[in-house]
Each structure stands twice: as C-alpha cells, then as structure tokens.
Amino acid sequence: MGFSLHFMHIEAGGETGGSDRDGLARFLDSRGLHLSEDNLCCFLMNADGSAMTLDGHTTDLNLDPLNKEGEVSGSIWHAHLGREECQFIYDLCVAGGFLIVNPQGSPMFIVVNHNHEESDLPDVGELPAWVESADELADVLGSPFDNFIEYRDRVLATHNAAQSTPTTSKPRWWDRFWR
C-alpha cells in the first residue's frame, strides 16, 4: 500500500513531452546515482549498486530509461513524504522539467518551480498547486498523506486482526529493494 506520485512534462494542449534528459542525467550524476538496468522502468541505484534510500527507507522511485525513444517520466509508488524524500522529488522535478501528478487528487497537478504554464495543463476542474520549495511541496501533499496514513493504519489493523497464523512466501522480485 502506498501513496503514489507521477512525474512528467506536459506541453500545451495536455500532450506529454519536453522533459530535460540532460538535466536528469546531470542531477543523477551529481548525487552519485544511476538507473538500474531495465527496459521498462529503472529504479535509482547508488554507485555501489545498492538501492537508493531516502529518510532511511529504500525507495521505489523510478524513471524511464534516459536512453530510450519517446518521453521520459517517472513515479514513486510508495511515497512516505519525509523531508529528504520531498527535497529529492522537488529537485528531480526541477532538473527534469517535471510537474507532479497526484492520482489521489486534490491537487491533481503540482507545478514545481513554475516549470509549466497553467494553459499547459488539462482542465480537471481544479487549480494546480504551485510550489517553490520542498517544504511547500510537503505542505501541499501533507493533508492528503495524513488522511492516507490514517486509512492505511485502519486497513492494516483490520488485516492484522484477521490474520490467525503468519505465512511465508517466496521472495518477490521487488523484495530486493526493501531489505
């Protein structure tokens, strides 16, 4: 269960395109990061090959391969929105010319560092949020995330109460990112 966010560049008329590949490459290089070897999406890895951590947690933040044809975008499937994670996401979006799409809604679009015009965005019946810092990003996402955490805790409490015996399962491919 996670709070997900998507990162992309939107051109006028709502078409995706125009993200800054060179800016993203410089951003990753300046932090000693590289993308995992995958053709679909790439997780961010440290120079030693270990999964990147933010706020003490392994992250599933990912980007499309920078050497592929077409638009580059990214996402995080299980955001926890700690200080370090919000700063990283903000800086990533500035480097790549991304805005943030919040599928949980309210706000649906978060424009970082004025890198998009309001006219670029599809009309979804609400105004986008405009953020100029990682702290502002955390504030914008804070209320929906707090509501999500409350919901998650209720679901987990119900699930844990229903579990009578612990079960084990085979390792899954993504388990390597949560060790």
N, CA, C and O of each residue as an XYZ file, in Angstrom:
716
protein
N       0.844     -1.166      0.000
C       0.000      0.000      0.000
C       0.891      1.230      0.000
O       1.855      1.290      0.763
N       0.592      2.201     -0.830
C       1.441      3.373     -0.868
C       0.748      4.584     -1.439
O      -0.295      4.492     -2.086
N       1.348      5.703     -1.184
C       0.916      6.993     -1.699
C       1.740      7.223     -2.946
O       2.956      7.390     -2.850
N       1.120      7.236     -4.111
C       1.885      7.299     -5.356
C       1.852      8.698     -5.967
O       0.890      9.451     -5.813
N       2.940      9.012     -6.665
C       3.074     10.263     -7.389
C       3.718      9.951     -8.730
O       4.519      9.023     -8.838
N       3.371     10.721     -9.746
C       3.953     10.543    -11.078
C       4.600     11.858    -11.493
O       4.113     12.938    -11.157
N       5.709     11.750    -12.230
C       6.471     12.917    -12.657
C       6.518     12.930    -14.178
O       6.915     11.944    -14.798
N       6.113     14.049    -14.783
C       6.124     14.140    -16.243
C       6.149     15.597    -16.668
O       5.900     16.499    -15.869
N       6.452     15.805    -17.928
C       6.377     17.140    -18.520
C       5.176     17.150    -19.453
O       4.993     16.230    -20.250
N       4.369     18.180    -19.352
C       3.182     18.311    -20.204
C       3.330     19.568    -21.043
O       3.613     20.650    -20.528
N       3.136     19.407    -22.333
C       3.175     20.535    -23.269
C       1.778     21.127    -23.405
O       0.797     20.547    -22.939
N       1.702     22.278    -24.043
C       0.413     22.923    -24.283
C      -0.545     21.937    -24.940
O      -0.164     21.211    -25.858
N      -1.762     21.914    -24.479
C      -2.765     21.005    -25.019
C      -2.822     19.675    -24.279
O      -3.617     18.804    -24.629
N      -1.982     19.513    -23.256
C      -2.041     18.301    -22.458
C      -1.216     17.135    -22.967
O      -1.285     16.045    -22.400
N      -0.431     17.335    -24.027
C       0.419     16.265    -24.550
C       1.683     16.156    -23.712
O       2.242     17.170    -23.292
N       2.139     14.923    -23.466
C       3.386     14.745    -22.734
C       4.560     14.962    -23.674
O       4.468     14.699    -24.873
N       5.644     15.437    -23.126
C       6.851     15.665    -23.919
C       7.652     16.817    -23.355
O       7.133     17.645    -22.607
N       8.918     16.861    -23.719
C       9.734     18.002    -23.362
C      10.518     17.899    -22.072
O      11.094     18.894    -21.633
N      10.565     16.730    -21.445
C      11.367     16.630    -20.226
C      12.846     16.783    -20.575
O      13.255     16.518    -21.706
N      13.632     17.207    -19.610
C      15.037     17.537    -19.814
C      15.917     16.330    -19.470
O      16.310     16.154    -18.317
N      16.222     15.503    -20.470
C      17.063     14.312    -20.256
C      18.450     14.680    -19.740
O      18.969     14.038    -18.827
N      19.052     15.721    -20.331
C      20.399     16.126    -19.901
C      20.367     16.620    -18.453
O      21.268     16.320    -17.669
N      19.338     17.368    -18.111
C      19.191     17.836    -16.728
C      19.035     16.680    -15.762
O      19.603     16.696    -14.670
N      18.264     15.671    -16.160
C      18.102     14.487    -15.311
C      19.422     13.727    -15.166
O      19.768     13.283    -14.071
N      20.153     13.581    -16.263
C      21.434     12.878    -16.213
C      22.414     13.609    -15.293
O      23.099     12.974    -14.492
N      22.485     14.935    -15.400
C      23.359     15.720    -14.520
C      22.933     15.596    -13.062
O      23.769     15.472    -12.167
N      21.623     15.630    -12.838
C      21.085     15.500    -11.482
C      21.498     14.167    -10.863
O      21.990     14.134     -9.735
N      21.301     13.075    -11.590
C      21.665     11.753    -11.067
C      23.171     11.661    -10.837
O      23.616     11.164     -9.803
N      23.950     12.141    -11.799
C      25.409     12.083    -11.691
C      25.906     12.881    -10.488
O      26.812     12.435     -9.783
N      25.327     14.047    -10.247
C      25.772     14.897     -9.135
C      25.513     14.247     -7.777
O      26.132     14.622     -6.781
N      24.615     13.289     -7.734
C      24.291     12.588     -6.490
C      24.877     11.179     -6.441
O      24.604     10.411     -5.518
N      25.684     10.854     -7.444
C      26.302      9.528     -7.472
C      25.299      8.413     -7.698
O      25.484      7.301     -7.205
N      24.245      8.700     -8.438
C      23.184      7.721     -8.690
C      23.201      7.288    -10.146
O      23.679      8.012    -11.019
N      22.678      6.109    -10.392
C      22.457      5.640    -11.758
C      21.146      4.859    -11.771
O      20.593      4.527    -10.722
N      20.666      4.576    -12.965
C      19.411      3.842    -13.103
C      19.699      2.352    -13.231
O      20.670      1.957    -13.877
N      18.861      1.532    -12.620
C      19.007      0.083    -12.728
C      18.832     -0.327    -14.186
O      18.222      0.394    -14.976
N      19.365     -1.469    -14.526
C      19.298     -1.969    -15.905
C      17.936     -2.613    -16.149
O      17.709     -3.758    -15.759
N      17.048     -1.890    -16.781
C      15.725     -2.421    -17.091
C      15.207     -1.644    -18.297
O      15.503     -0.460    -18.455
N      14.449     -2.303    -19.128
C      13.933     -1.628    -20.317
C      12.605     -0.923    -20.094
O      12.211     -0.093    -20.913
N      11.905     -1.231    -19.007
C      10.588     -0.647    -18.775
C      10.661      0.579    -17.874
O      10.300      1.683    -18.281
N      11.127      0.376    -16.658
C      11.367      1.497    -15.760
C      12.616      1.164    -14.971
O      12.960     -0.006    -14.803
N      13.284      2.177    -14.493
C      14.566      1.986    -13.833
C      14.509      2.568    -12.426
O      14.128      3.723    -12.232
N      14.888      1.763    -11.463
C      14.982      2.238    -10.094
C      16.298      2.977     -9.906
O      17.270      2.702    -10.610
N      16.338      3.899     -8.977
C      17.550      4.662     -8.726
C      18.460      3.870     -7.801
O      18.045      3.383     -6.749
N      19.723      3.756     -8.230
C      20.704      2.950     -7.512
C      21.893      3.823     -7.145
O      22.237      4.759     -7.866
N      22.517      3.506     -6.013
C      23.758      4.160     -5.608
C      24.897      3.638     -6.466
O      24.749      2.638     -7.168
N      26.034      4.320     -6.408
C      27.200      3.937     -7.212
C      27.631      2.498     -6.937
O      28.137      1.828     -7.837
N      27.439      2.010     -5.706
C      27.845      0.643     -5.364
C      26.816     -0.412     -5.782
O      26.999     -1.599     -5.513
N      25.745      0.016     -6.433
C      24.718     -0.916     -6.903
C      23.589     -1.161     -5.913
O      22.638     -1.878     -6.222
N      23.685     -0.573     -4.728
C      22.609     -0.741     -3.751
C      21.453      0.197     -4.078
O      21.640      1.234     -4.715
N      20.273     -0.176     -3.639
C      19.084      0.652     -3.880
C      19.190      1.958     -3.095
O      19.684      1.981     -1.968
N      18.728      3.024     -3.696
C      18.756      4.331     -3.053
C      17.807      4.349     -1.855
O      16.738      3.740     -1.895
N      18.197      5.039     -0.807
C      17.332      5.230      0.350
C      17.076      6.713      0.546
O      17.927      7.552      0.250
N      15.904      7.016      1.042
C      15.529      8.379      1.406
C      14.872      8.320      2.772
O      13.983      7.501      3.003
N      15.299      9.173      3.663
C      14.770      9.195      5.026
C      14.903      7.832      5.702
O      14.060      7.452      6.514
N      15.969      7.095      5.363
C      16.228      5.804      5.998
C      15.440      4.640      5.422
O      15.515      3.532      5.952
N      14.690      4.860      4.356
C      13.876      3.809      3.747
C      14.297      3.615      2.295
O      14.560      4.585      1.584
N      14.359      2.363      1.858
C      14.595      2.099      0.445
C      13.419      2.657     -0.332
O      12.268      2.519      0.082
N      13.710      3.285     -1.453
C      12.654      3.922     -2.232
C      12.386      3.162     -3.527
O      13.291      2.555     -4.100
N      11.164      3.200     -3.972
C      10.819      2.625     -5.271
C      10.613      3.731     -6.314
O       9.933      3.529     -7.321
N      11.204      4.891     -6.060
C      11.173      5.970     -7.035
C      11.872      5.478     -8.288
O      12.941      4.873     -8.206
N      11.288      5.729     -9.436
C      11.828      5.198    -10.685
C      11.654      6.198    -11.818
O      10.820      7.102    -11.760
N      12.469      6.006    -12.851
C      12.406      6.818    -14.067
C      12.430      5.903    -15.271
O      12.907      4.770    -15.196
N      11.918      6.395    -16.372
C      12.113      5.696    -17.637
C      13.598      5.758    -17.976
O      14.295      6.679    -17.550
N      14.085      4.783    -18.741
C      15.489      4.851    -19.167
C      15.740      6.147    -19.944
O      14.945      6.530    -20.802
N      16.840      6.805    -19.635
C      17.133      8.085    -20.283
C      17.570      7.926    -21.731
O      17.564      8.895    -22.491
N      17.949      6.713    -22.118
C      18.409      6.485    -23.488
C      17.324      5.918    -24.399
O      17.610      5.543    -25.536
N      16.105      5.852    -23.926
C      15.027      5.303    -24.755
C      14.387      6.392    -25.613
O      14.499      7.585    -25.332
N      13.723      5.942    -26.653
C      12.967      6.857    -27.513
C      11.720      7.324    -26.765
O      11.212      6.615    -25.897
N      11.245      8.481    -27.094
C       9.989      8.961    -26.521
C      10.190      9.716    -25.222
O      11.313     10.011    -24.813
N       9.099     10.013    -24.602
C       9.060     10.824    -23.398
C       9.662     10.085    -22.200
O       9.523      8.869    -22.068
N      10.324     10.836    -21.342
C      10.838     10.314    -20.078
C       9.921     10.808    -18.968
O       9.611     11.997    -18.887
N       9.497      9.899    -18.128
C       8.692     10.242    -16.965
C       9.154      9.375    -15.807
O      10.057      8.553    -15.966
N       8.554      9.547    -14.669
C       8.919      8.753    -13.501
C       7.765      8.659    -12.536
O       6.693      9.221    -12.759
N       8.006      7.931    -11.450
C       6.977      7.792    -10.425
C       7.591      7.282     -9.139
O       8.741      6.846     -9.102
N       6.816      7.345     -8.113
C       7.123      6.674     -6.857
C       5.818      6.032     -6.423
O       4.775      6.684     -6.377
N       5.887      4.756     -6.108
C       4.665      4.003     -5.807
C       4.332      3.981     -4.325
O       3.173      3.791     -3.957
N       5.316      4.170     -3.478
C       5.101      4.093     -2.031
C       5.796      5.262     -1.342
O       6.728      5.065     -0.563
N       5.343      6.460     -1.627
C       5.954      7.648     -1.026
C       5.561      7.743      0.444
O       4.437      7.414      0.825
N       6.503      8.196      1.255
C       6.196      8.445      2.665
C       6.340      9.930      3.004
O       5.961     10.367      4.091
N       6.891     10.698      2.063
C       6.921     12.160      2.108
C       7.697     12.733      3.286
O       7.328     13.771      3.836
N       8.774     12.051      3.670
C       9.685     12.613      4.662
C      10.444     13.789      4.064
O      10.365     14.042      2.862
N      11.172     14.499      4.902
C      11.891     15.707      4.470
C      12.863     15.413      3.328
O      12.870     16.129      2.326
N      13.682     14.367      3.466
C      14.662     14.047      2.431
C      13.982     13.627      1.130
O      14.428     14.006      0.047
N      12.903     12.845      1.231
C      12.187     12.410      0.034
C      11.540     13.592     -0.683
O      11.613     13.680     -1.909
N      10.915     14.493      0.050
C      10.299     15.677     -0.578
C      11.357     16.541     -1.250
O      11.125     17.056     -2.344
N      12.517     16.710     -0.615
C      13.585     17.501     -1.220
C      14.078     16.840     -2.496
O      14.287     17.517     -3.503
N      14.267     15.516     -2.468
C      14.735     14.802     -3.647
C      13.725     14.924     -4.784
O      14.103     15.208     -5.920
N      12.454     14.713     -4.490
C      11.410     14.802     -5.518
C      11.360     16.214     -6.097
O      11.253     16.385     -7.312
N      11.436     17.216     -5.239
C      11.412     18.603     -5.724
C      12.592     18.851     -6.666
O      12.414     19.374     -7.766
N      13.796     18.474     -6.232
C      14.998     18.694     -7.049
C      14.948     17.895     -8.355
O      15.373     18.389     -9.399
N      14.434     16.669     -8.302
C      14.279     15.847     -9.508
C      13.360     16.545    -10.512
O      13.655     16.593    -11.707
N      12.252     17.080    -10.020
C      11.289     17.743    -10.902
C      11.860     19.020    -11.500
O      11.585     19.336    -12.658
N      12.650     19.758    -10.728
C      13.304     20.951    -11.270
C      14.285     20.532    -12.358
O      14.300     21.130    -13.434
N      15.106     19.513    -12.097
C      16.124     19.063    -13.054
C      15.498     18.545    -14.347
O      16.019     18.806    -15.431
N      14.397     17.821    -14.245
C      13.786     17.204    -15.414
C      12.687     17.998    -16.071
O      12.163     17.590    -17.108
N      12.323     19.133    -15.486
C      11.209     19.908    -16.036
C       9.877     19.216    -15.822
O       8.941     19.397    -16.601
N       9.794     18.415    -14.756
C       8.577     17.650    -14.460
C       7.602     18.446    -13.621
O       7.999     19.300    -12.829
N       6.331     18.163    -13.798
C       5.335     18.510    -12.808
C       4.963     17.207    -12.106
O       5.327     16.124    -12.565
N       4.254     17.310    -11.022
C       3.850     16.131    -10.255
C       2.366     15.910    -10.484
O       1.558     16.829    -10.350
N       2.018     14.675    -10.834
C       0.625     14.270    -10.941
C       0.322     13.440     -9.706
O       0.982     12.437     -9.437
N      -0.676     13.868     -8.965
C      -1.067     13.224     -7.721
C      -2.372     12.456     -7.972
O      -3.446     13.054     -7.923
N      -2.302     11.139     -8.239
C      -3.520     10.401     -8.559
C      -4.524     10.333     -7.412
O      -5.699     10.036     -7.632
N      -4.071     10.604     -6.199
C      -5.007     10.652     -5.074
C      -5.864     11.911     -5.147
O      -6.903     12.004     -4.494
N      -5.419     12.878     -5.949
C      -6.186     14.099     -6.197
C      -6.045     15.148     -5.122
O      -5.514     14.897     -4.040
N      -6.529     16.314     -5.441
C      -6.626     17.462     -4.552
C      -5.302     17.834     -3.899
O      -5.115     17.557     -2.714
N      -4.396     18.440     -4.616
C      -4.477     18.807     -6.018
C      -4.006     17.673     -6.934
O      -3.151     16.870     -6.562
N      -4.569     17.627     -8.111
C      -4.164     16.616     -9.090
C      -2.797     16.964     -9.676
O      -1.956     16.086     -9.865
N      -2.577     18.267     -9.967
C      -1.310     18.705    -10.546
C      -0.584     19.622     -9.570
O      -1.176     20.519     -8.970
N       0.720     19.371     -9.429
C       1.574     20.223     -8.609
C       2.698     20.708     -9.514
O       3.510     19.917     -9.995
N       2.735     22.017     -9.740
C       3.741     22.617    -10.620
C       4.908     23.075     -9.756
O       4.746     23.841     -8.805
N       6.089     22.581    -10.117
C       7.305     22.834     -9.352
C       8.116     23.940    -10.020
O       8.408     23.871    -11.214
N       8.478     24.964     -9.240
C       9.403     25.996     -9.710
C       8.901     26.691    -10.990
O       9.705     27.115    -11.820
N       7.595     26.804    -11.144
C       6.974     27.452    -12.319
C       7.477     26.884    -13.640
O       7.674     27.633    -14.596
N       7.691     25.562    -13.707
C       8.202     24.959    -14.941
C       7.098     24.596    -15.937
O       7.383     23.998    -16.975
N       5.876     24.937    -15.647
C       4.750     24.768    -16.564
C       3.854     25.999    -16.465
O       3.857     26.707    -15.459
N       3.106     26.233    -17.503
C       2.086     27.287    -17.504
C       0.738     26.634    -17.224
O       0.528     25.468    -17.560
N      -0.159     27.370    -16.619
C      -1.491     26.821    -16.342
C      -2.171     26.375    -17.626
O      -2.929     25.405    -17.622
N      -1.908     27.071    -18.718
C      -2.529     26.718    -20.006
C      -2.009     25.385    -20.558
O      -2.649     24.793    -21.427
N      -0.854     24.902    -20.067
C      -0.325     23.605    -20.493
C      -1.136     22.444    -19.931
O      -1.158     21.359    -20.512
N      -1.792     22.667    -18.819
C      -2.418     21.581    -18.066
C      -3.839     21.294    -18.533
O      -4.583     22.214    -18.872
N      -4.212     20.020    -18.552
C      -5.606     19.690    -18.868
C      -6.542     20.257    -17.789
O      -6.164     20.368    -16.623
N      -7.723     20.600    -18.183
C      -8.715     21.110    -17.240
C      -9.334     19.934    -16.504
O     -10.070     19.138    -17.089
N      -9.029     19.832    -15.219
C      -9.580     18.739    -14.405
C     -10.549     19.271    -13.352
O     -10.933     18.556    -12.427
N     -10.936     20.533    -13.508
C     -11.932     21.094    -12.601
C     -11.367     21.651    -11.315
O     -12.129     22.050    -10.435
N     -10.057     21.690    -11.180
C      -9.445     22.299    -10.002
C      -8.138     22.961    -10.421
O      -7.523     22.578    -11.416
N      -7.734     23.940     -9.664
C      -6.498     24.640     -9.961
C      -5.301     23.815     -9.511
O      -5.389     23.074     -8.532
N      -4.183     23.939    -10.220
C      -2.978     23.247     -9.771
C      -2.398     23.941     -8.542
O      -2.719     25.096     -8.262
N      -1.559     23.243     -7.827
C      -0.786     23.855     -6.743
C       0.556     24.280     -7.329
O       1.117     23.583     -8.174
N       1.064     25.410     -6.887
C       2.347     25.934     -7.352
C       3.287     25.920     -6.159
O       2.999     26.549     -5.141
N       4.405     25.215     -6.267
C       5.345     25.125     -5.146
C       6.713     25.625     -5.570
O       7.156     25.382     -6.692
N       7.379     26.324     -4.661
C       8.702     26.901     -4.906
C       9.778     26.289     -4.018
O      10.922     26.742     -4.041
N       9.437     25.273     -3.239
C      10.429     24.636     -2.368
C       9.925     23.257     -1.961
O       8.750     22.924     -2.118
N      10.849     22.477     -1.437
C      10.475     21.146     -0.934
C       9.534     21.268      0.264
O       8.648     20.432      0.441
N       9.717     22.298      1.085
C       8.816     22.496      2.224
C       7.390     22.785      1.754
O       6.429     22.276      2.330
N       7.257     23.599      0.713
C       5.925     23.866      0.167
C       5.322     22.593     -0.422
O       4.123     22.351     -0.282
N       6.150     21.778     -1.081
C       5.670     20.505     -1.618
C       5.143     19.623     -0.488
O       4.066     19.038     -0.603
N       5.896     19.529      0.590
C       5.463     18.719      1.738
C       4.147     19.248      2.307
O       3.273     18.466      2.683
N       4.006     20.572      2.370
C       2.755     21.160      2.879
C       1.570     20.818      1.973
O       0.495     20.463      2.456
N       1.775     20.927      0.652
C       0.688     20.645     -0.302
C       0.256     19.190     -0.208
O      -0.937     18.892     -0.259
N       1.208     18.291     -0.072
C       0.875     16.865     -0.018
C       0.541     16.379      1.388
O       0.046     15.264      1.554
N       0.804     17.197      2.396
C       0.653     16.782      3.789
C      -0.730     16.319      4.176
O      -0.871     15.241      4.755
N      -1.753     17.090      3.881
C      -3.108     16.706      4.304
C      -3.576     15.430      3.645
O      -4.059     14.535      4.338
N      -3.452     15.304      2.311
C      -3.877     14.037      1.717
C      -3.060     12.852      2.247
O      -3.589     11.753      2.406
N      -1.782     13.079      2.516
C      -0.957     11.985      3.011
C      -1.370     11.596      4.429
O      -1.428     10.411      4.756
N      -1.659     12.591      5.273
C      -2.118     12.285      6.628
C      -3.413     11.472      6.584
O      -3.586     10.526      7.353
N      -4.320     11.848      5.678
C      -5.559     11.081      5.521
C      -5.264      9.664      5.047
O      -5.878      8.703      5.509
N      -4.313      9.547      4.114
C      -3.926      8.229      3.619
C      -3.346      7.370      4.740
O      -3.701      6.197      4.859
N      -2.461      7.932      5.563
C      -1.834      7.179      6.660
C      -2.903      6.689      7.638
O      -2.846      5.553      8.107
N      -3.858      7.532      7.936
C      -4.948      7.131      8.833
C      -5.728      5.950      8.234
O      -6.026      4.980      8.931
N      -6.051      6.041      6.948
C      -6.745      4.949      6.252
C      -5.894      3.686      6.244
O      -6.387      2.602      6.557
N      -4.603      3.821      5.885
C      -3.700      2.668      5.842
C      -3.631      1.978      7.202
O      -3.682      0.750      7.276
N      -3.516      2.752      8.274
C      -3.431      2.168      9.609
C      -4.698      1.407      9.972
O      -4.631      0.357     10.611
N      -5.862      1.932      9.564
C      -7.118      1.215      9.829
C      -7.156     -0.104      9.058
O      -7.552     -1.132      9.609
N      -6.745     -0.081      7.788
C      -6.741     -1.300      6.973
C      -5.775     -2.323      7.551
O      -6.118     -3.498      7.677
N      -4.572     -1.888      7.902
C      -3.583     -2.819      8.450
C      -4.031     -3.398      9.786
O      -3.803     -4.576     10.058
N      -4.661     -2.586     10.614
C      -5.154     -3.090     11.894
C      -6.217     -4.159     11.673
O      -6.223     -5.181     12.360
N      -7.106     -3.934     10.729
C      -8.135     -4.920     10.406
C      -7.508     -6.184      9.839
O      -7.880     -7.295     10.215
N      -6.556     -6.006      8.933
C      -5.875     -7.153      8.313
C      -5.105     -7.946      9.366
O      -5.190     -9.173      9.396
N      -4.358     -7.264     10.224
C      -3.567     -7.956     11.244
C      -4.447     -8.699     12.229
O      -4.090     -9.783     12.690
N      -5.592     -8.125     12.554
C      -6.516     -8.794     13.469
C      -7.099    -10.052     12.830
O      -7.391    -11.027     13.521
N      -7.267    -10.026     11.508
C      -7.845    -11.174     10.801
C      -6.823    -12.294     10.585
O      -7.202    -13.438     10.333
N      -5.546    -11.973     10.681
C      -4.508    -12.993     10.468
C      -4.409    -13.866     11.719
O      -4.115    -13.370     12.807
N      -4.652    -15.147     11.560
C      -4.545    -16.039     12.719
C      -3.167    -16.671     12.812
O      -2.672    -16.904     13.915
N      -2.543    -16.952     11.683
C      -1.203    -17.533     11.689
C      -0.362    -16.814     10.642
O      -0.846    -16.484      9.559
N       0.893    -16.577     10.975
C       1.748    -15.934      9.977
C       2.041    -16.888      8.827
O       2.133    -18.102      9.009
N       2.182    -16.317      7.659
C       2.510    -17.120      6.488
C       3.824    -16.636      5.898
O       4.220    -15.488      6.099
N       4.487    -17.503      5.180
C       5.699    -17.113      4.477
C       5.450    -17.314      2.998
O       4.598    -18.107      2.598
N       6.183    -16.605      2.214
C       6.042    -16.735      0.775
C       7.408    -16.655      0.138
O       8.381    -16.243      0.770
N       7.472    -17.051     -1.116
C       8.717    -16.955     -1.858
C       9.085    -15.485     -2.023
O       8.203    -14.631     -2.104
N      10.385    -15.185     -2.073
C      10.773    -13.796     -2.337
C      10.237    -13.337     -3.691
O      10.193    -14.100     -4.656
N       9.838    -12.089     -3.732
C       9.358    -11.492     -4.967
C      10.468    -10.645     -5.544
O      11.400    -10.286     -4.824
N      10.397    -10.312     -6.832
C      11.473     -9.571     -7.480
C      11.721     -8.225     -6.822
O      12.858     -7.753     -6.804
N      10.680     -7.591     -6.278
C      10.839     -6.266     -5.703
C      11.347     -6.294     -4.268
O      11.681     -5.245     -3.718
N      11.413     -7.485     -3.642
C      11.888     -7.563     -2.274
C      13.318     -7.054     -2.118
O      13.686     -6.593     -1.037
N      14.122     -7.126     -3.162
C      15.493     -6.671     -3.069
C      15.584     -5.178     -2.783
O      16.614     -4.703     -2.305
N      14.532     -4.442     -3.067
C      14.555     -3.009     -2.816
C      14.096     -2.653     -1.399
O      14.170     -1.487     -1.010
N      13.631     -3.617     -0.631
C      13.139     -3.338      0.714
C      13.901     -4.102      1.783
O      13.353     -4.376      2.850
N      15.131     -4.445      1.522
C      15.937     -5.143      2.541
C      16.456     -4.193      3.545
O      17.153     -4.598      4.475
